[in-house]
Amino acid sequence: MSSVWEFVVLGGGAVDHVLGYLDHHHWFFGFILVGYIFYLHDKSLHVRFDMLDKRLDEVRKRLACDS
């Protein structure tokens, strides 16, 4: 039973260290999160512009065939 309790104490100490680290370095993870959000936003904008370019190309092809 004492080995189970030691395992629980070890897990609690690990969680305490992780939470302490996050408490002191939360700004760093905030920068990472904001950067990732901007990355996803930029990626979605590029996809939208690519789709718009494809539509314009289709319109140009149709206009070229109609002339």
N, C-alpha and C positions, 0 to 999 in steps of 0.2 A: 504494500500500500504506500510505503514511503517513496518508492520509485515513481509511482504515478503522480504523487504530490510534487516531487522534484521536477517532473516533466511539465506540470501545470505552472510551477513557479518559473521555470526556464522560459516557457512560452509567454508568460506575463511580462518577464523582464525584456524579452525581445520586442514585444509590442510597445512597452514603455520606451525603449530606445528608439524605435521607429517613430513614435509619436513625438518624442523630444526632438528628433532630427527634423521632422516636418515643421514643428513649432518654430525652430530657429531658422529654417531655410524655406519657408513657405513662399517667399517672394521669387525664389529661383523656379519653383514649380509653376508659379503664376506666369512667369515669362514664357516657360515652355508651352503652357496651355494657350496663352494668347497667340504665340507664334504659330501653333498648330491650327488655331481657328482662322488666322489670316491665311495660312497655307490652303486650307480647305475652301475658303471664300475665293481666293485667287484661282484655284483649280476649277471651281464651278463657273467663274467668269470666263475662263479660257474655253471651257466646253460650250458655253452659250455663244461666244464669238465664233467658234468653229462651226457650230450648227448654222449660224447666220451666214457665214461664208459659203457653206454648202447650198443653202437656199438661194443665195445670190448667183452662184454658179449655175444652178438649175434654171433660174430665170434667164440668165444670159444665153444659155444653150437653147432654150425655147425661143427666145427672141431671134437668135441667129438662124434657127431653122425656119422661122416664119418669114424672114426677110427674103 
